[in-house]
């Protein structure tokens, strides 16, 4: 298989049609190369490539770190070209047309199929899978960059394309025969879905009741029941959460299964009529004696496998949120330059340029948070994978533990913060456009609708707070903040660093105030405020480090974001310090009959 390690753009027929002057969503965003150059990347790539052992087996495998970085750069440039040339121009028609349903089967909009064909021709499926299955063996950082770029072009298409990430769950937990059966198919372009939600089991996945029964004579599992809100629900390969243990009602009775569409037994009852991301079919599925294969061990479906799957999906939603934020910010900026009122461009009005500055700062902070989280995930996932091949050294075990904890802490924090910012930026983009932004003639209207799902699916922001709050109380965030504080910055940035230090002092005091009463309901009441404060400080530090490395690219965003974060931390500090435990009663619902 020809891949990208030593490619030129002429290697791919689809690229011959691309004119050099066309927009490239990778090269027009220099932040990407900045994050590829992060110091931790060298360690990540060396671990991922097992010290470049694949170079002897595959002609497209990198020989050293520089070769690997060159490969990432070339592949991302291909992604950027396809997004600028094909996917983004198709996005409006995809939004209008959407997928269709006939006789229980889904057909994508023609433009969606064109998008998939372009990415398949460029061999951009299975990017994170090992080369022995035909994948590119990409770390999470460049892989999520591709998702970021695709999301900027069309967030709904990212939902279809990014579900290839389900292959990582098969690689991690399935047996070797299942890997050999399914992973090459994913690399060749077959689509995937994860079938978790049911009509009576939304966020509460332990309530899943789709029934899995084992036929001892046939040595075969069968699935029966209904799944709802399944993104890309008529995919070729499904990961399905089902109840395998009769008589159970909790997570311990759930197992994970692979369903192959070629086996039959599943029909699409309907495609949901959604507010946004209309290009991706969201389906209700009916399973009738559908043959399936057990993944891993019974009873571990939700406890272990879905948790891993969801964390990967949350990274994907972070990337989607960043892509939407980038698109919304650019749309607003371009309109503000062109639109004239009262004799000058509206970007010259303080009310507008303040809004635009905040949008850019939130986008840059979101992107910095995304790739910091990706680096943590890369480190612990790769070390975990190596541990299945050989015994880790004591130093590697310490690394695994350290980065696993950080990944566990940063994933919900990042998903919560970046998805909220995507919504805010999409909202502000319409506001900059004024009445025109309310019209479907402008892209920002679609971005607003597409953004709204990001802080709902793969766990609402409220559920991300539930996952993140224990890292507030156990000190994970504060410990990492102290590590950021120890990192040097140039003298010109010292004042920003002092501001972040004062914010951290306020945060530390807030944690003490809220946790000292030992009242769980009181902690839950203020959890969002505590998590947001941690997020503002951490994202401020990340932008500060970015500005230290590249002042021209990031200093303005660092100044704007840290000032914004400071006002938010002060607001939360004032709310908490001026409230009492008994004040929660003001917010409790009145459930009396006459309320």
C-alpha positions as CSV (number, residue, x, y, z in Angstrom):
1,X,0.0,0.0,0.0
2,X,1.3,3.4,-0.9
3,X,1.3,5.9,2.0
4,X,2.6,9.3,2.8
5,X,6.0,9.0,4.4
6,X,7.9,9.9,1.3
7,X,5.1,11.2,-0.9
8,X,4.6,14.1,-3.3
9,X,1.1,15.5,-3.9
10,X,1.3,14.1,-7.5
11,X,1.1,10.6,-6.0
12,X,-2.6,10.9,-5.6
13,X,-5.1,11.3,-8.5
14,X,-7.5,13.3,-6.4
15,X,-4.8,15.9,-5.7
16,X,-4.0,16.5,-9.4
17,X,-7.3,18.4,-9.7
18,X,-6.5,20.7,-6.8
19,X,-5.2,24.1,-7.9
20,X,-2.4,25.5,-5.8
21,X,-4.3,28.7,-5.2
22,X,-7.2,26.9,-3.6
23,X,-7.6,27.2,0.2
24,X,-5.7,24.7,2.4
25,X,-7.1,24.4,5.9
26,X,-3.8,23.1,7.2
27,X,-1.3,25.5,5.7
28,X,-3.5,28.6,6.4
29,X,-3.5,27.8,10.1
30,X,0.2,28.0,11.4
31,X,-0.9,27.0,14.9
32,X,-0.8,23.4,13.7
33,X,2.9,23.3,13.0
34,X,3.5,25.0,16.4
35,X,1.8,22.1,18.2
36,X,3.6,19.5,16.1
37,X,6.9,21.0,17.3
38,X,6.1,20.6,21.1
39,X,9.1,19.1,22.9
40,X,7.1,16.1,24.1
41,X,6.4,15.0,20.5
42,X,9.8,13.5,20.2
43,X,9.2,11.1,23.1
44,X,5.7,10.4,21.8
45,X,6.9,9.5,18.3
46,X,9.8,7.4,19.6
47,X,7.5,5.3,21.7
48,X,4.8,5.1,19.1
49,X,7.3,4.0,16.4
50,X,9.1,1.6,18.8
51,X,12.3,3.4,18.0
52,X,11.4,3.2,14.3
53,X,11.4,-0.6,14.0
54,X,8.8,-0.5,11.3
55,X,11.2,1.2,8.8
56,X,12.6,-2.3,8.0
57,X,9.2,-3.8,7.3
58,X,7.2,-1.0,5.5
59,X,8.5,1.4,2.9
60,X,6.2,4.1,4.2
61,X,7.3,3.9,7.8
62,X,9.5,6.7,9.1
63,X,13.2,6.1,9.6
64,X,13.6,8.7,12.4
65,X,11.8,11.6,14.1
66,X,12.4,14.1,11.3
67,X,11.0,11.6,8.8
68,X,8.0,11.0,11.0
69,X,7.3,14.8,11.3
70,X,7.7,15.2,7.6
71,X,5.1,12.4,7.1
72,X,2.6,14.1,9.4
73,X,3.1,17.4,7.7
74,X,2.5,16.0,4.2
75,X,-0.6,14.0,5.3
76,X,-2.1,17.0,7.0
77,X,-1.5,19.1,4.0
78,X,-3.4,16.6,1.9
79,X,-6.3,16.7,4.5
80,X,-6.2,20.5,4.4
81,X,-6.4,20.5,0.6
82,X,-9.3,18.1,0.4
83,X,-11.1,20.1,3.0
84,X,-10.6,23.4,1.2
85,X,-11.2,22.0,-2.3
86,X,-14.0,19.5,-1.7
87,X,-15.5,19.2,1.8
88,X,-16.1,22.8,2.7
89,X,-17.6,23.7,-0.8
90,X,-19.9,20.7,-0.4
91,X,-21.1,21.6,3.2
92,X,-24.0,23.8,2.3
93,X,-25.6,21.4,-0.1
94,X,-25.0,18.5,2.4
95,X,-26.8,20.6,5.1
96,X,-29.8,21.2,2.7
97,X,-30.0,17.6,1.3
98,X,-28.9,15.3,4.1
99,X,-29.1,11.5,4.1
100,X,-32.2,9.6,3.0
101,X,-33.9,6.4,4.2
102,X,-35.5,3.7,2.0
103,X,-36.4,0.2,3.0
104,X,-34.5,0.3,6.2
105,X,-31.2,1.5,4.6
106,X,-29.6,4.9,4.6
107,X,-28.1,6.7,1.6
108,X,-25.7,9.6,2.2
109,X,-26.2,12.9,0.4
110,X,-24.2,12.7,-2.9
111,X,-21.8,15.3,-1.7
112,X,-21.1,13.3,1.5
113,X,-20.2,10.3,-0.6
114,X,-17.9,12.5,-2.6
115,X,-16.2,13.6,0.6
116,X,-15.7,10.0,1.7
117,X,-14.4,8.9,-1.7
118,X,-11.9,11.7,-1.7
119,X,-10.5,10.8,1.7
120,X,-10.5,7.1,0.8
121,X,-8.6,7.7,-2.4
122,X,-6.0,9.6,-0.3
123,X,-5.9,6.6,2.1
124,X,-7.0,8.7,5.1
125,X,-8.9,6.0,6.9
126,X,-7.5,4.1,9.8
127,X,-4.9,6.8,10.5
128,X,-4.2,5.7,14.0
129,X,-4.1,2.0,13.4
130,X,-0.9,0.0,13.2
131,X,0.8,-0.6,9.9
132,X,0.3,-4.4,10.1
133,X,-3.4,-3.7,9.5
134,X,-2.7,-1.1,6.8
135,X,-3.0,2.0,9.0
136,X,-0.7,5.0,9.2
137,X,0.2,4.5,12.9
138,X,-0.4,8.2,13.7
139,X,-0.2,9.4,17.2
140,X,-3.2,11.2,18.6
141,X,-1.8,14.7,18.0
142,X,-1.7,14.7,14.2
143,X,-4.7,12.5,14.0
144,X,-6.8,15.0,16.0
145,X,-5.3,17.8,13.8
146,X,-7.0,16.1,10.9
147,X,-10.3,16.0,12.8
148,X,-9.9,19.7,13.7
149,X,-9.4,20.5,10.0
150,X,-12.3,18.4,8.8
151,X,-14.6,19.9,11.4
152,X,-13.8,23.4,10.3
153,X,-14.8,22.3,6.8
154,X,-18.0,20.5,7.8
155,X,-18.7,19.4,11.4
156,X,-21.4,16.9,10.3
157,X,-19.0,15.1,8.0
158,X,-16.5,14.8,10.8
159,X,-19.1,12.8,12.6
160,X,-19.0,10.1,9.9
161,X,-15.3,10.2,9.1
162,X,-14.1,10.4,12.8
163,X,-16.0,7.2,13.8
164,X,-13.1,5.3,12.3
165,X,-11.8,5.9,15.8
166,X,-14.0,3.0,16.9
167,X,-11.3,0.8,15.3
168,X,-9.0,1.8,18.2
169,X,-11.4,0.0,20.6
170,X,-11.3,-3.1,18.4
171,X,-7.5,-2.9,18.3
172,X,-7.2,-2.4,22.1
173,X,-9.8,-5.0,23.3
174,X,-10.7,-7.5,20.6
175,X,-8.8,-10.7,19.9
176,X,-6.3,-11.1,17.1
177,X,-8.7,-12.8,14.7
178,X,-11.2,-10.0,15.1
179,X,-8.5,-7.4,14.6
180,X,-7.4,-9.1,11.4
181,X,-11.0,-9.4,10.2
182,X,-12.2,-5.8,10.8
183,X,-9.3,-3.4,11.0
184,X,-8.2,-3.8,7.4
185,X,-11.7,-3.1,6.3
186,X,-11.7,0.1,8.2
187,X,-8.5,1.2,6.6
188,X,-10.0,0.5,3.2
189,X,-12.9,2.9,3.9
190,X,-15.7,0.9,5.6
191,X,-17.6,3.1,8.0
192,X,-18.3,2.6,11.7
193,X,-20.7,3.5,14.5
194,X,-21.0,3.0,18.2
195,X,-24.4,1.9,19.3
196,X,-24.8,2.8,22.9
197,X,-27.9,5.0,23.5
198,X,-31.5,3.6,23.8
199,X,-34.9,5.3,24.2
200,X,-34.7,4.8,28.0
201,X,-30.9,4.9,28.4
202,X,-29.4,8.2,27.3
203,X,-26.6,9.4,29.6
204,X,-27.4,6.6,32.0
205,X,-25.8,3.8,30.0
206,X,-26.1,1.3,32.8
207,X,-29.8,1.3,32.0
208,X,-29.1,-0.3,28.5
209,X,-31.5,-3.2,27.9
210,X,-30.7,-4.3,24.3
211,X,-30.6,-8.1,24.8
212,X,-27.6,-10.3,23.9
213,X,-28.3,-14.0,24.0
214,X,-25.9,-16.8,23.3
215,X,-26.9,-19.9,21.3
216,X,-24.8,-22.7,22.7
217,X,-25.5,-25.1,19.8
218,X,-24.4,-22.5,17.2
219,X,-21.7,-20.9,19.3
220,X,-23.3,-17.6,18.3
221,X,-24.4,-14.4,20.0
222,X,-27.7,-12.7,18.9
223,X,-28.9,-9.1,19.6
224,X,-32.5,-8.0,19.9
225,X,-33.9,-4.6,20.8
226,X,-33.7,-0.9,19.9
227,X,-31.0,1.7,19.8
228,X,-31.7,5.4,19.4
229,X,-29.6,8.5,18.5
230,X,-27.0,6.4,16.8
231,X,-24.7,8.6,14.7
232,X,-24.0,7.0,11.3
233,X,-26.3,4.2,12.4
234,X,-26.3,2.3,9.0
235,X,-22.5,1.9,9.1
236,X,-20.7,-1.2,7.9
237,X,-19.2,-2.1,11.3
238,X,-20.9,-1.4,14.7
239,X,-19.7,-1.5,18.3
240,X,-22.8,-2.4,20.3
241,X,-23.4,-2.2,24.1
242,X,-25.9,-4.9,25.1
243,X,-27.1,-6.7,28.2
244,X,-25.6,-10.2,28.1
245,X,-26.4,-11.3,31.7
246,X,-30.0,-12.2,32.2
247,X,-31.7,-10.7,35.2
248,X,-29.2,-7.9,35.7
249,X,-30.0,-4.2,35.7
250,X,-26.7,-2.5,36.2
251,X,-23.4,-2.0,34.5
252,X,-22.1,-5.4,35.5
253,X,-24.5,-7.1,33.1
254,X,-23.3,-5.3,30.0
255,X,-20.9,-6.5,27.3
256,X,-19.5,-5.1,24.1
257,X,-20.2,-6.7,20.7
258,X,-19.2,-6.2,17.1
259,X,-22.1,-6.3,14.6
260,X,-21.2,-6.7,10.9
261,X,-23.8,-5.1,8.5
262,X,-23.0,-8.0,6.1
263,X,-24.6,-10.4,8.6
264,X,-28.0,-8.7,8.4
265,X,-30.6,-8.4,11.2
266,X,-30.5,-4.6,11.8
267,X,-32.8,-2.1,10.0
268,X,-33.0,1.6,10.3
269,X,-36.4,2.6,11.6
270,X,-35.9,6.3,11.0
271,X,-33.4,9.1,10.6
272,X,-33.8,11.8,13.3
273,X,-34.8,15.3,12.1
274,X,-32.1,17.3,13.8
275,X,-31.3,21.0,14.4
276,X,-27.8,20.7,13.0
277,X,-25.1,18.3,11.8
278,X,-27.6,17.3,9.2
279,X,-25.1,15.5,6.9
280,X,-24.5,12.7,9.5
281,X,-27.5,10.3,9.8
282,X,-28.6,9.9,13.4
283,X,-30.7,6.7,13.4
284,X,-33.1,4.6,15.4
285,X,-32.0,1.0,14.9
286,X,-34.0,-2.2,15.3
287,X,-32.0,-5.4,16.1
288,X,-33.8,-8.7,15.3
289,X,-31.7,-11.7,15.9
290,X,-28.7,-9.9,14.6
291,X,-25.5,-12.0,14.8
292,X,-22.7,-10.4,16.8
293,X,-19.3,-11.2,18.2
294,X,-18.3,-10.6,21.8
295,X,-15.4,-8.2,22.3
296,X,-13.1,-9.1,25.2
297,X,-14.7,-10.3,28.4
298,X,-18.3,-10.5,29.4
299,X,-19.6,-7.9,31.9
300,X,-16.8,-5.4,31.0
301,X,-18.7,-3.6,28.2
302,X,-19.6,-0.5,30.1
303,X,-17.1,-0.7,33.0
304,X,-14.0,-0.8,30.8
305,X,-14.6,-0.8,27.0
306,X,-17.2,1.9,26.6
307,X,-15.3,4.2,29.1
308,X,-12.3,3.9,26.8
309,X,-14.4,4.4,23.7
310,X,-16.1,7.4,25.2
311,X,-12.8,9.1,26.2
312,X,-11.6,8.8,22.6
313,X,-14.9,10.1,21.3
314,X,-14.7,13.1,23.7
315,X,-11.3,14.0,22.2
316,X,-13.0,13.9,18.8
317,X,-15.7,16.3,20.1
318,X,-13.0,18.6,21.4
319,X,-11.5,18.6,17.9
320,X,-14.9,19.2,16.4
321,X,-15.5,22.1,18.8
322,X,-12.2,23.7,17.9
323,X,-12.9,23.3,14.2
324,X,-16.3,25.0,14.6
325,X,-14.7,27.8,16.7
326,X,-12.1,28.4,14.0
327,X,-14.7,28.5,11.3
328,X,-17.0,30.9,13.3
329,X,-14.1,33.2,14.2
330,X,-13.0,33.5,10.6
331,X,-16.5,34.0,9.3
332,X,-17.1,36.8,11.8
333,X,-13.7,38.5,11.1
334,X,-14.1,38.4,7.4
335,X,-17.6,39.9,7.6
336,X,-16.5,42.6,10.1
337,X,-13.8,43.7,7.6
338,X,-16.2,43.9,4.7
339,X,-19.3,45.2,6.3
340,X,-19.4,49.0,6.5
341,X,-21.7,51.1,8.7
342,X,-21.6,54.8,9.5
343,X,-18.8,55.3,7.0
344,X,-16.3,52.6,8.3
345,X,-15.8,48.9,8.6
346,X,-17.6,47.5,11.7
347,X,-14.4,45.9,12.9
348,X,-13.3,49.4,13.9
349,X,-16.1,49.6,16.5
350,X,-14.9,48.6,20.1
351,X,-18.0,46.5,20.7
352,X,-17.1,44.4,17.6
353,X,-13.4,44.1,17.9
354,X,-13.7,43.2,21.6
355,X,-16.0,40.4,20.5
356,X,-13.7,39.2,17.8
357,X,-10.6,39.3,20.1
358,X,-12.4,37.1,22.6
359,X,-13.5,34.7,19.9
360,X,-9.9,34.3,18.7
361,X,-8.6,33.9,22.2
362,X,-11.2,31.3,23.1
363,X,-10.4,29.4,19.8
364,X,-6.6,29.5,20.5
365,X,-7.1,28.4,24.1
366,X,-9.4,25.6,23.0
367,X,-6.8,24.4,20.5
368,X,-4.0,24.5,23.0
369,X,-6.1,22.5,25.5
370,X,-7.0,20.0,22.8
371,X,-3.4,19.2,21.9
372,X,-2.2,19.2,25.5
373,X,-4.8,16.6,26.2
374,X,-3.8,14.6,23.1
375,X,-0.2,14.5,24.3
376,X,-1.2,13.1,27.6
377,X,-3.4,10.5,25.9
378,X,-0.6,9.6,23.4
379,X,1.9,9.0,26.2
380,X,-0.3,6.8,28.4
381,X,-2.0,4.9,25.6
382,X,1.3,4.1,23.8
383,X,3.0,3.0,27.1
384,X,-0.1,0.9,27.8
385,X,0.2,-0.7,24.3
386,X,3.9,-1.4,24.9
387,X,3.1,-3.1,28.2
388,X,1.3,-5.7,26.2
389,X,4.5,-6.5,24.3
390,X,7.1,-6.3,27.1
391,X,7.5,-5.4,30.7
392,X,7.8,-1.7,31.3
393,X,10.8,-0.2,33.1
394,X,10.1,1.4,36.5
395,X,10.5,4.8,34.8
396,X,8.0,3.9,32.1
397,X,5.6,2.7,34.7
398,X,5.8,6.0,36.5
399,X,5.3,7.8,33.2
400,X,2.2,5.6,32.4
401,X,0.7,6.4,35.8
402,X,1.4,10.1,35.6
403,X,0.1,10.7,32.1
404,X,-2.9,8.4,32.6
405,X,-4.0,10.6,35.5
406,X,-3.5,13.8,33.5
407,X,-5.4,12.3,30.5
408,X,-8.3,11.3,32.8
409,X,-8.4,14.8,34.2
410,X,-8.0,16.8,31.1
411,X,-10.4,14.9,28.8
412,X,-13.6,16.0,30.6
413,X,-12.3,19.4,31.4
414,X,-11.3,20.0,27.8
415,X,-14.5,18.6,26.3
416,X,-16.6,20.7,28.6
417,X,-14.6,24.0,28.1
418,X,-14.1,23.7,24.3
419,X,-17.6,22.7,23.5
420,X,-19.0,25.6,25.5
421,X,-16.6,28.0,23.6
422,X,-17.7,26.5,20.3
423,X,-21.3,27.5,21.2
424,X,-20.3,30.9,22.4
425,X,-18.2,31.6,19.3
426,X,-20.9,30.5,16.9
427,X,-23.4,32.7,18.8
428,X,-21.0,35.7,18.6
429,X,-20.4,35.1,14.9
430,X,-24.1,35.5,14.2
431,X,-24.1,38.6,16.4
432,X,-21.3,40.2,14.4
433,X,-23.2,39.5,11.2
434,X,-26.3,41.1,12.7
435,X,-29.6,40.4,10.9
436,X,-27.7,38.8,8.0
437,X,-26.4,36.1,10.4
438,X,-30.0,35.0,11.0
439,X,-30.4,34.2,7.4
440,X,-29.5,30.8,5.8
441,X,-27.5,32.7,3.2
442,X,-24.6,32.9,5.6
443,X,-22.4,30.1,6.9
444,X,-22.6,31.3,10.5
445,X,-26.2,30.2,10.7
446,X,-25.3,26.6,10.0
447,X,-22.3,26.8,12.4
448,X,-24.6,27.9,15.2
449,X,-26.9,24.9,14.6
450,X,-23.9,22.5,14.3
451,X,-22.2,23.8,17.4
452,X,-25.2,23.2,19.7
453,X,-24.8,19.4,19.9
454,X,-21.1,19.6,21.0
455,X,-21.9,20.3,24.6
456,X,-24.6,17.6,24.7
457,X,-23.3,14.4,23.0
458,X,-20.6,12.1,24.4
459,X,-21.6,13.4,27.8
460,X,-23.2,16.8,28.5
461,X,-21.1,19.6,30.0
462,X,-22.8,18.8,33.3
463,X,-21.6,15.2,33.1
464,X,-18.1,16.4,32.2
465,X,-18.2,18.4,35.5
466,X,-19.1,15.2,37.3
467,X,-16.1,13.5,35.8
468,X,-13.8,16.4,36.4
469,X,-14.7,17.4,40.0
470,X,-12.7,14.6,41.6
471,X,-9.6,16.0,40.0
472,X,-10.4,19.2,41.8
473,X,-10.8,17.6,45.1
474,X,-7.8,15.2,44.8
475,X,-5.6,18.1,43.6
476,X,-4.7,16.9,40.1
477,X,-5.5,20.2,38.5
478,X,-3.7,22.2,41.2
479,X,-0.6,20.0,41.0
480,X,-0.5,20.6,37.2
481,X,-1.0,24.3,37.6
482,X,2.0,24.3,39.9
483,X,4.0,22.6,37.3
484,X,3.0,25.2,34.7
485,X,4.0,27.9,37.2
486,X,7.5,26.5,37.4
487,X,7.9,26.8,33.6
488,X,10.0,29.9,32.6
489,X,8.6,32.7,30.5
490,X,10.3,35.8,29.0
491,X,10.3,39.0,31.1
492,X,7.7,40.5,28.9
493,X,5.2,37.8,30.0
494,X,5.9,37.8,33.7
495,X,3.0,40.1,34.5
496,X,0.6,37.6,32.8
497,X,2.2,34.8,34.8
498,X,1.6,36.7,38.1
499,X,-2.0,37.2,37.1
500,X,-2.4,33.4,36.7
501,X,-0.7,32.9,40.0
502,X,-3.2,35.1,41.8
503,X,-6.0,33.3,40.0
504,X,-4.6,30.0,41.3
505,X,-4.5,31.3,44.8
506,X,-8.2,32.2,44.5
507,X,-8.9,28.8,43.1
508,X,-7.1,27.0,45.9
509,X,-9.1,29.0,48.5
510,X,-12.4,28.2,46.7
511,X,-11.6,24.5,46.8
512,X,-10.9,24.7,50.5
513,X,-14.1,26.6,51.2
514,X,-16.3,24.2,49.2
515,X,-14.8,21.0,50.4
516,X,-14.3,21.8,54.1
517,X,-18.0,21.4,55.1
518,X,-17.8,17.7,53.8
519,X,-21.2,18.2,52.3
520,X,-21.6,16.4,49.0
521,X,-24.6,18.4,47.8
522,X,-22.8,21.6,48.5
523,X,-19.8,20.4,46.5
524,X,-22.1,19.3,43.6
525,X,-23.7,22.8,43.7
526,X,-20.4,24.6,43.2
527,X,-18.7,21.9,41.1
528,X,-19.2,23.7,37.8
529,X,-17.6,26.9,39.2
530,X,-14.6,25.0,40.6
531,X,-14.0,23.1,37.3
532,X,-14.4,26.3,35.2
533,X,-11.9,28.1,37.4
534,X,-9.4,25.2,36.9
535,X,-10.0,25.4,33.2
536,X,-9.5,29.1,32.9
537,X,-6.2,28.9,34.8
538,X,-4.9,25.8,32.9
539,X,-5.9,27.2,29.5
540,X,-4.3,30.5,30.4
541,X,-1.0,28.8,31.3
542,X,-1.1,26.8,28.0
543,X,-1.5,30.0,26.0
544,X,1.2,31.7,28.1
545,X,3.6,28.9,27.1
546,X,2.5,29.2,23.5
547,X,3.2,32.9,23.6
548,X,6.6,32.3,25.2
549,X,7.5,30.1,22.2
550,X,5.9,32.2,19.5
551,X,5.0,35.7,20.8
552,X,3.9,36.9,17.3
553,X,1.3,34.1,17.0
554,X,0.0,33.8,20.5
555,X,0.8,36.8,22.7
556,X,-2.4,38.7,21.9
557,X,-4.6,35.7,22.5
558,X,-2.8,35.0,25.8
559,X,-3.3,38.6,27.0
560,X,-7.0,38.6,26.0
561,X,-7.8,35.1,27.4
562,X,-6.0,35.5,30.7
563,X,-7.8,38.8,31.3
564,X,-11.1,37.1,30.4
565,X,-10.3,34.1,32.6
566,X,-9.4,36.4,35.5
567,X,-12.8,38.1,35.4
568,X,-14.5,34.7,35.3
569,X,-12.5,33.4,38.3
570,X,-13.2,36.6,40.3
571,X,-17.0,36.2,39.4
572,X,-17.0,32.6,40.6
573,X,-14.9,33.5,43.7
574,X,-17.4,36.3,44.7
575,X,-20.4,34.0,44.2
576,X,-19.0,31.2,46.3
577,X,-17.5,33.3,49.1
578,X,-20.7,35.3,49.5
579,X,-23.0,32.3,49.5
580,X,-23.8,29.9,52.4
581,X,-24.8,26.2,52.3
582,X,-28.4,27.1,53.2
583,X,-28.5,29.4,50.1
584,X,-28.8,26.3,47.9
585,X,-32.5,26.2,49.0
586,X,-33.1,29.2,46.7
587,X,-32.3,27.1,43.7
588,X,-34.1,23.9,44.7
589,X,-37.3,23.1,42.7
590,X,-40.7,23.4,44.4
591,X,-42.3,20.0,43.7
592,X,-45.5,20.8,45.5
593,X,-48.7,20.3,43.6
594,X,-49.4,24.0,43.1
595,X,-45.8,25.1,42.2
